[in-house]
Amino acid sequence: MTERPFRLVIAGGGTGGHVQPAVATLEVLRTLAPLETLWIGSRDGFEREVAARQGIAFRAIATGKLRRYLSLSTVPDAARVPLGVVQALRALRGFRPDVVFATGGFVSVPTVVAARWLRIPSLTHEQTAGVGLANRINARFCDVVALAYPTSTEQLQGTRARLVVTGNPVRDALRGGDAAAARARFGFSDALPVIYVTGGVLGAHAINESVRIALPRLVSIAQVLHQCGPPAGNGDEPRLLAAREQLPPDLRSRYVVRERIGDELADVLAAAILAIGRAGAGTVAELATLGMPSILIPLPGTGGDEQTRNARVLVEAGAAVLLPQGELTPDRLVNEVTGLLGDRARLREMSERARERGHADAAARLAREVLALVNR
């Protein structure tokens, strides 16, 4: 390693699934070597806020979604890509990085292309079981593609990049949560199990509505912490709070609804015996690493049905139950929860199977791959 700090560019964003792996890997890199970092992302993406929290300089570039289907947005979006490449070239020339670490999303493509043009080594990380279009493009230009799952290598046969399987990084902060602290924070007792329901950052209306209708039956067997998403996401919180008020007074304390769960997430996951939610790449990685049994309801309509692919990693291992949104009803949800809570031996086995699919050292593996490119 050189004496001066090495310069790292992070490229990617748009969703938390593309951002959190970068943050987890950055945490490890900061312990291994001095570095200066620039984040190249989209103007309105989640990554700008995260970069600010991490104390990282941020540069926005033009980006457009590339599609495999016809759309009125295809032409203007495609036109933004060359502009994004030009802007990325300027950013890279100004910052002079030693390596580019891309985490996917279409905003990463111009930076990876520009890095290839400037002969800057780059690594791109794919979080999902199905390799997305952006990373299929990146694989033609970058030096290394790091994959979350071994099965994904089949989708990139013949690429110029070296393929490695690292797993999907999970933040260290999520490990070692305090279950007692979560119960105290949300007013839960020790007498009943805790279920954590989440639809992701924006929530999920279909999940929220099923929980609302099933609420009296759910709180008869468990305590429920429900992350429902913000008003801009779905507007469900007022209806969920109203449903809580309609519960018998002695049962209301068993249901807590929150727009979002923040730094207390580690404690929540330590307290919960079962998680119900979507099957985004980050969620699946967290469930696996922490050994959390789950009922997964993939978001329909995602490219390549990627959330179903993600879910099947745990479902086929016996670590989760797959509940397609088309089959989601309040009755089905209650039946699945009742069956799992009534079979603690199965829950323990699901927990063990989940951990077998986790990669607790994924961030460290990615950090080593990044450093290897620097040292090259």
C-alpha positions in Angstrom: 0.0 0.0 0.0 1.3 3.4 -0.8 2.0 6.0 1.9 -0.5 8.5 0.7 -4.3 7.7 1.2 -5.6 5.8 -1.8 -8.5 7.5 -3.6 -11.7 5.6 -3.9 -14.7 6.5 -6.1 -18.0 4.9 -5.1 -20.5 4.8 -8.1 -24.0 3.7 -7.6 -27.3 4.3 -6.0 -31.0 5.0 -6.6 -32.1 2.6 -3.9 -31.0 1.5 -0.5 -30.1 -1.9 -2.0 -27.4 -0.2 -4.0 -26.2 2.1 -1.2 -25.9 -0.1 1.9 -23.4 -2.5 0.5 -21.1 0.5 -0.3 -21.5 1.8 3.2 -20.7 -1.6 4.8 -17.7 -2.1 2.6 -16.5 1.4 3.2 -16.6 0.8 7.0 -14.1 -2.1 6.5 -11.9 -0.2 4.1 -11.5 2.6 6.6 -10.1 0.2 9.1 -7.6 -1.2 6.6 -6.1 1.8 5.0 -6.2 5.6 4.8 -8.5 6.7 1.9 -10.1 9.7 0.3 -13.5 9.1 -1.2 -15.8 10.6 -3.8 -19.3 9.3 -4.4 -20.7 9.7 -7.9 -24.5 9.3 -8.0 -27.8 10.7 -9.2 -29.1 14.1 -8.4 -32.1 13.0 -6.5 -31.1 9.6 -5.2 -30.9 8.2 -1.7 -27.1 8.1 -2.1 -26.6 11.9 -1.8 -28.0 11.8 1.8 -25.9 8.8 2.7 -22.7 10.3 1.4 -23.4 13.5 3.4 -23.9 11.4 6.6 -20.6 9.5 5.8 -18.7 12.8 5.3 -18.0 11.9 1.7 -17.8 14.4 -1.2 -20.6 13.9 -3.7 -20.8 14.5 -7.4 -24.1 14.1 -9.3 -24.2 13.1 -12.9 -26.9 12.6 -15.5 -28.4 9.2 -15.6 -31.2 7.4 -17.4 -32.9 4.0 -17.0 -32.0 1.6 -19.8 -34.9 -0.7 -20.7 -35.4 -4.0 -22.5 -38.9 -2.9 -23.5 -40.4 0.0 -25.5 -41.3 3.1 -23.5 -41.8 6.8 -24.2 -39.0 7.4 -21.7 -36.5 5.2 -23.5 -35.2 7.9 -25.9 -34.7 10.7 -23.4 -33.3 8.3 -20.8 -30.8 6.8 -23.4 -29.7 10.3 -24.4 -28.7 11.0 -20.8 -26.2 8.2 -20.7 -23.5 9.8 -23.0 -23.9 13.0 -21.0 -23.4 11.0 -17.8 -20.2 9.5 -19.3 -18.9 12.9 -20.1 -19.7 14.2 -16.6 -18.1 11.0 -15.0 -15.0 11.5 -17.1 -14.6 15.1 -15.7 -15.2 13.9 -12.2 -12.6 11.1 -12.5 -10.0 13.3 -14.1 -10.5 15.9 -11.3 -10.4 13.4 -8.5 -7.8 10.9 -10.0 -9.0 7.8 -8.1 -7.0 4.6 -7.7 -10.1 2.5 -8.1 -13.8 2.7 -8.8 -16.2 0.6 -6.7 -19.6 0.4 -8.4 -22.6 -1.0 -6.6 -25.1 -1.1 -9.5 -28.1 1.0 -10.5 -28.0 2.8 -13.9 -26.1 5.7 -12.4 -23.1 3.4 -12.0 -22.8 2.7 -15.7 -21.4 6.0 -16.9 -18.7 6.0 -14.2 -17.6 2.4 -15.0 -17.5 3.2 -18.7 -15.5 6.4 -18.0 -13.1 4.5 -15.7 -12.4 2.0 -18.5 -11.7 4.9 -20.9 -9.2 6.3 -18.4 -7.7 2.9 -17.5 -8.7 3.2 -13.9 -9.4 -0.3 -12.4 -13.0 -0.9 -11.3 -15.1 -3.4 -9.5 -18.8 -3.7 -9.7 -21.0 -5.6 -7.1 -24.2 -7.3 -7.9 -26.5 -7.7 -4.9 -29.4 -9.7 -6.4 -29.6 -13.3 -7.5 -30.4 -12.2 -11.0 -27.8 -9.9 -12.6 -29.4 -6.6 -13.6 -29.0 -4.9 -16.9 -26.8 -2.2 -15.5 -24.3 -4.7 -14.1 -24.5 -6.7 -17.3 -23.3 -3.6 -19.1 -20.7 -2.8 -16.3 -19.3 -6.4 -16.7 -18.2 -5.5 -20.2 -16.0 -2.6 -18.9 -14.9 -3.4 -15.4 -12.1 -5.6 -14.1 -14.0 -7.5 -11.4 -17.6 -8.4 -10.9 -18.4 -9.4 -7.3 -21.5 -11.5 -6.9 -23.8 -12.2 -4.0 -24.6 -15.8 -5.0 -22.6 -18.5 -6.8 -25.5 -19.2 -9.1 -25.2 -15.8 -10.6 -21.9 -16.7 -12.3 -23.9 -18.6 -15.0 -25.4 -15.3 -16.1 -22.1 -13.7 -16.9 -20.2 -16.5 -18.7 -17.9 -15.1 -21.3 -17.6 -11.6 -19.8 -14.2 -10.0 -19.8 -14.3 -9.3 -16.0 -13.0 -11.7 -13.4 -15.9 -13.1 -11.4 -15.8 -13.6 -7.6 -18.4 -14.5 -5.1 -18.3 -12.3 -2.0 -21.8 -12.4 -0.7 -23.9 -9.3 0.1 -22.4 -7.0 2.8 -24.4 -6.3 5.9 -23.6 -3.4 8.2 -21.8 -4.4 11.4 -24.2 -2.2 13.3 -27.0 -4.7 12.7 -25.2 -7.4 14.6 -25.4 -7.8 18.3 -28.7 -5.9 18.9 -30.3 -5.7 22.3 -33.7 -7.5 22.4 -34.5 -6.2 25.8 -33.9 -2.6 24.7 -36.3 -3.1 21.8 -39.0 -4.5 24.0 -38.6 -1.6 26.4 -38.5 1.0 23.6 -41.8 -0.2 22.1 -43.6 -1.2 25.3 -43.6 -5.0 24.5 -43.8 -7.6 27.2 -41.7 -10.8 27.5 -44.8 -12.9 27.4 -45.5 -13.0 23.7 -43.2 -13.3 20.6 -42.4 -10.2 18.5 -43.1 -10.1 14.7 -41.4 -7.4 12.6 -43.3 -6.4 9.5 -41.6 -4.2 6.9 -42.2 -3.1 3.4 -38.9 -1.3 3.0 -38.1 2.4 3.0 -41.3 3.4 1.3 -43.5 0.7 2.8 -45.7 -1.7 0.9 -49.4 -1.0 0.6 -50.4 -4.7 -0.1 -48.6 -5.8 3.1 -49.9 -2.9 5.1 -53.5 -3.6 4.1 -53.3 -7.3 4.9 -51.9 -6.6 8.3 -54.6 -4.0 8.9 -57.4 -6.4 8.2 -55.7 -9.3 10.0 -54.6 -7.2 13.0 -57.1 -8.5 15.6 -56.0 -12.1 14.9 -52.3 -11.3 14.8 -52.2 -9.5 18.1 -54.0 -12.4 19.7 -50.9 -14.6 19.2 -48.0 -12.1 19.0 -46.8 -8.5 19.4 -46.3 -6.7 16.1 -43.9 -4.0 15.2 -44.9 -2.6 11.8 -42.8 -0.3 9.7 -45.3 1.0 7.2 -43.5 3.7 5.2 -44.0 7.4 4.9 -47.1 9.3 3.7 -45.5 10.0 0.4 -45.0 6.3 -0.1 -48.5 4.9 0.5 -50.4 7.0 3.0 -51.3 3.9 5.1 -50.2 5.1 8.5 -53.5 6.8 9.5 -55.5 3.7 8.6 -53.2 1.5 10.6 -53.3 3.8 13.6 -57.1 3.8 13.3 -57.1 0.0 13.2 -55.0 0.0 16.4 -57.5 2.2 18.2 -60.3 -0.3 17.3 -58.5 -3.1 19.2 -59.6 -3.9 22.7 -57.7 -1.7 25.1 -55.7 -4.6 26.6 -54.4 -5.5 23.1 -53.4 -2.1 21.7 -50.0 -2.3 23.3 -49.3 -5.4 21.2 -49.3 -3.4 18.0 -46.8 -0.6 17.3 -46.7 1.1 13.9 -43.9 3.4 12.7 -43.2 5.2 9.5 -39.6 4.1 9.6 -37.2 2.2 11.7 -33.8 3.8 12.1 -30.7 3.1 14.2 -32.9 0.9 16.5 -33.1 -1.8 13.7 -30.4 -4.0 15.3 -32.4 -4.2 18.5 -35.6 -4.8 16.6 -34.1 -7.7 14.7 -32.7 -9.1 17.9 -36.1 -9.1 19.6 -38.2 -10.4 16.6 -38.8 -14.1 16.2 -40.1 -13.7 12.7 -39.9 -11.1 9.9 -42.5 -10.4 7.3 -41.6 -8.3 4.3 -40.3 -7.8 0.8 -37.3 -9.7 -0.7 -35.0 -7.0 -1.7 -31.3 -8.0 -1.9 -30.4 -6.1 1.3 -33.3 -7.5 3.2 -32.5 -11.1 2.2 -28.8 -10.6 3.1 -29.7 -9.2 6.5 -32.1 -12.0 7.2 -29.5 -14.6 6.2 -26.6 -13.1 8.2 -28.7 -12.7 11.3 -30.5 -16.1 11.0 -34.0 -14.6 11.0 -36.9 -16.8 9.9 -39.2 -15.0 7.5 -42.3 -14.8 5.3 -41.2 -13.1 2.1 -43.6 -11.3 -0.2 -41.6 -10.3 -3.3 -42.5 -7.1 -5.0 -44.1 -8.1 -8.3 -43.1 -6.5 -11.6 -39.4 -6.0 -10.8 -36.9 -6.5 -13.6 -36.4 -10.3 -14.2 -38.7 -10.9 -11.1 -35.5 -10.3 -9.1 -37.2 -10.3 -5.7 -38.6 -13.7 -6.3 -35.2 -14.9 -7.3 -33.8 -13.4 -4.1 -36.5 -15.0 -2.0 -35.9 -18.4 -3.4 -32.3 -18.4 -2.1 -33.8 -18.6 1.4 -37.0 -20.5 0.6 -35.1 -23.4 -1.1 -32.8 -23.6 1.9 -35.8 -24.0 4.2 -35.1 -20.6 5.8 -38.2 -18.7 4.6 -41.8 -19.1 3.4 -42.6 -17.6 0.0 -45.9 -15.8 -0.2 -46.5 -14.3 -3.7 -48.4 -11.0 -3.5 -51.0 -12.4 -5.8 -51.8 -15.0 -3.1 -51.5 -12.6 -0.2 -54.8 -12.3 1.8 -55.3 -11.6 5.5 -56.4 -15.2 6.1 -53.4 -16.6 4.3 -51.1 -14.3 6.3 -52.6 -15.3 9.6 -52.4 -19.0 8.8 -48.8 -18.7 7.8 -47.9 -16.8 11.0 -49.9 -19.1 13.2 -48.3 -22.2 11.7 -44.8 -20.9 12.3 -45.3 -19.5 15.8 -46.9 -22.8 16.8 -43.8 -24.8 15.6 -40.8 -23.4 17.5 -38.6 -26.4 16.3 -39.2 -25.3 12.7 -38.4 -21.7 13.5 -35.1 -22.8 15.1 -34.3 -24.9 12.0 -35.2 -22.0 9.7 -32.8 -19.8 11.7 -30.0 -22.2 11.2 -30.7 -22.6 7.5 -30.7 -18.9 7.1 -27.3 -18.5 8.6 -25.9 -21.1 6.3 -26.9 -18.9 3.4 -25.4 -15.7 5.0 -22.0 -14.2 4.3 -20.9 -12.5 7.5 -17.6 -11.6 6.0 -18.9 -10.2 2.7 -17.8 -6.6 3.4 -14.3 -7.8 4.3 -14.2 -9.9 1.1 -15.2 -6.9 -1.0 -12.8 -4.7 0.7 -9.9 -7.1 -0.1 -10.9 -7.2 -3.7 -11.0 -3.4 -3.9 -7.5 -3.2 -2.3 -6.2 -5.8 -4.6 -7.1 -3.6 -7.6 -5.3 -0.6 -5.9 -2.2 -2.7 -5.3 -2.3 -4.0 -8.8 
